[in-house]
Amino acid sequence: MTLDQDRANRIFPPATYADGVPYDLYRELRAAGPVHRIEEPPVGDWPAGPGYWAVLRHADVKHVLRSPGDFSSHLGGTQIRDPETPADLAFARTMMLNQDPPDHSRLRRIVAAAFTPRALAALATDIESHVHELVDTVRPLGATDFVGLAADLPLWTLARVMGVPDRDRRLLLDWANRVIGYQDADHAASATADPAGLTPSATPPSPTARPPPPAAVRSTRAPAPASPTSTPTPTPSPDSRTRTACWPAPGRRG
């Protein structure tokens, strides 16, 4: 079975998915062959791309995912749209999805405990309870914007998995927007979290917020008398020490 290239290319434009996933089209593609070359025409402000290979059958997808030596996530990233600059590519490679073993394996081991069957069963119960709470808040209204109601649920779930306090979870949204949408001006500078409402652990220390040294320390730190034949050696003041604050860069995941 052969398939017209223009029809195959329909799986690329976002408009194709406005009314749902085109399952019939994907069935046609799988029937015609396991792999198809898809063109990347310009979309909105996005320029045309070089095209990509669409792998559509389950067994072949498993083979690709388990063969990082042949199909690298690190080499050019996993997003269909290629990073525009070497700096963009380096930034994309900080994400777990854009890493190959052993780096990817190391990060998977860190999060594995949160995705055991027992942990997921407990999480499902928490999610169901939270959904009921969300619905109860709008039930008296009779109608609501479903997108607005449900938009926070994935963020709430992720914060739950990671143990992030409710007050800080908007930071996760901002960081995710900046990482995933670093090429999108609407998301690259996402800043929905209110700094005044964050917990102390989510607020980087101010470099000017250190207390003054004790009076006893100040009064006893006098420079030694200068020798007539030597250059005086300055005594460092406690106020002159360099303070280094380590804090995750917004939008990056460690």
Steps between C-alpha positions, in 0.01 A plus 500: 500500500630844410403826664505849350782709652271798556265281701788360707619854572167575669626345825736797546287822511343577841170582325461130419440430870252781566208254500687203647766247405461384134504128580373407153795678340746321727341165411547583133864587560568177692332297228717668237828443686664515844705815433416815306695813412297805608562851368507807727337800331502835683238537774417850618827664605686171481711459187502187290710213635702219340234235553507190720431127503171389659522151656145377554492131595531390862784252455702749298444777754625268777809422295575868448457583868726213607777571250657833604818410316310519171220742592637765734285733710808703591643566153236744378232490767160333484282791388393500138609861465878506515674740742595815311846555649770293675404678823137392454612142443719506811204630700267232360750231595457584868156338485468131583312434175800622304757277665639154420638243744678519736373852584139411422525178701636687802205740500251216451633325809447818704127521413424126475372470858221748424361277224471158664152336480437577870606863465288548188195344668533747789549786256190399304294519818636848576430617146143373511441679830643824362284476187190473719614811687544689173157401375339592833639854469313561174194280549286787636578702187336250266760562229869582478801520271621140510848589375544749781370249752725214388813697410645486849444125549818377322702763689341399831578134425862569414545706816351214698742250351798725570390607848476867402284713734183644349634854543795420274338301223463797266879496483473159334270650238741785431803270481317253274383780271853637471651159427235369259423839345845653490448568129158658558497863609170449686650233726875563512456771766215336694470654847165412658635422851460777757838533680323636808299181535784248466633293787849588631646189334385629160639849548871552424678693775569866440872585485428805718303312765787387721517641856789726604789334686487505883633816664772304677633377167501848351680652796779242513583485129755781480788485250840417643745794534706553189870420508726779378663256256190311382173570323197471730290190431129587504286290734185372328184631656211258567290725278731440203449122476351378171165333541394241248135397478422190298154491344351306207481719192133569414369267238780243536470161656781348687 
